[in-house]
């Protein structure tokens, strides 16, 4: 199903989708790095309190609105005639990677809540490895959209 009235706005939809994705990715790249540094300070310390503020602001003021924008403009693109070829398999792979990216966002939110209540049980190494997940998903998504294999 497409909505013909959206066709004249395709480039605007695409531009705002890309802007939203860039902001979302920036937050998803940086938040696990903050968790790595947060593991290095004592719970209840001044430094820990500073990390809690930074993590909350990054997640709530940048990552969440950017994710909502990426999804919203992505849905508009799907509804725009000619924006997607439903017979091509690449969009399914891209969609799966976006679902996984959204799940990773949810995990980051859960981990932030654990840090906020001084209940983190994960190691610095765990967050270093987790920091690679959005990179791998981004590579898959970009290849699917640009190369369309």
N, C-alpha and C positions, 0 to 999 in steps of 0.2 A: 504494500500500500504506500503510495506517495501522495504528496500534496502539491499540486501544480503551482499554487501561490507562493511556494518557497523558492522556486527556481531562480527568480531574479536576485535572491539574497544568498545564493550558493557561496560566492567568494567571501562574503562577510561571515557566514556561518563557519566556513573553513578557517578563516583567519582567527576568529575567536576560539574555535576549537583548538587550534595549534597553540595559541597564547595560553589557554587554560592548561593544556597538557604540559607545556614547558614549566609553568609555575608549579604544577602538581609534581612533576618529576624532580624539580629542584628541591622541594620539600622532602620527597621520599628518599632522595640521595643524602640529604643533610641530617634528617632526624636519627637514623641509626648511628651516625657518627657522633651526635650529641649523646646517645646512649653509651657509646664506648667511653667517652670522657666522663660521663656521669658515674660509670662503674668505678672510676679511679678516685672518687672522693667519698668521704665518710657520710653515711646517712645522717641527716639532721644538721649537717654543717651549713655554713653560709654558702659555700660553693654548691652544695646539693640544692639548696633553695633557689639559687640563681639558675641552675640547670632546669629545675622544675618549671620556672617561669618561661624560660626560653622554649622548652619542649611544648608546653601548653599553647603558647602563642603561635609557634610554627605550625602545630597541628590544627588548631582552631581557626586561626586568622589567615593562614595561607593554604595549607594542604586541603582542608575540608572545602572551602569555597572553590578552590581550583579543581578538585575532583568533581564537584557538583557541576561546575562549568564545562569540564571535559565531557562528562556524561550528557549534560543537557544539549550542548552544541553537537555532540556526536549523534544523538537521537534526531536532532533537526536535520543533520546531514543524511541520515538514513531515510528520512521522510521526503527528502528533496529528489525530484525526478532526475535520473541519470547519474546520481552521485555514487551508486554502488551497483555492481553487477551480481545479482543474487545467484547466478549459475557458477560463478568463480569460487573456488574453495578457499582462497586466501582470507576472505573476510571472517570465516569461521575460526581460523587459527588466530587472527587478530582479536576477535571477540573473546576467545578463550583466554588469551594473554591479558586482556583488559579486565576480565573477571578475576584472574589471579592477582593482578595489580591492585584491584579493589580489596581483595582479601588480605593482601600484604598491608594495605593502608589500615584495615581493621586490626591486624596484629600489632601494628605500630601504636595504634590507639590503646589497645589493651596493655601493652608494655609501658606506655606512658602513665597509665593509671597505676600500674604497679610501682613505678618510680615515685609517683606523686604520694603514695601512701607508704613509702619506704619498704616495699615488699618485693623488690627485684630479686629474682633468684637465678638470673641468667648471667653468664660470664661476659667479660669484655670480648673474648674470642667469638662467642655466639653472635654478638652484634656486629663484629667485623665481617663475619661470613654473611649475615643477614643483609648487610649493606650492599652485597653484590646482586641480590635478587632483583631489585628494580632495574639494574643495568641489563641483565639478561633478558628480562621481559620487554624492556624498551627496544633492544636490538631486534627481537622477534617482531614486535609491532611495526617498527619502522620498515623492516624488510618486507613484511606483508603488504604494507600500504604503498611503498614506493616501487618495489620489484613486482609485486603481485604474482608470485610463483604458482 
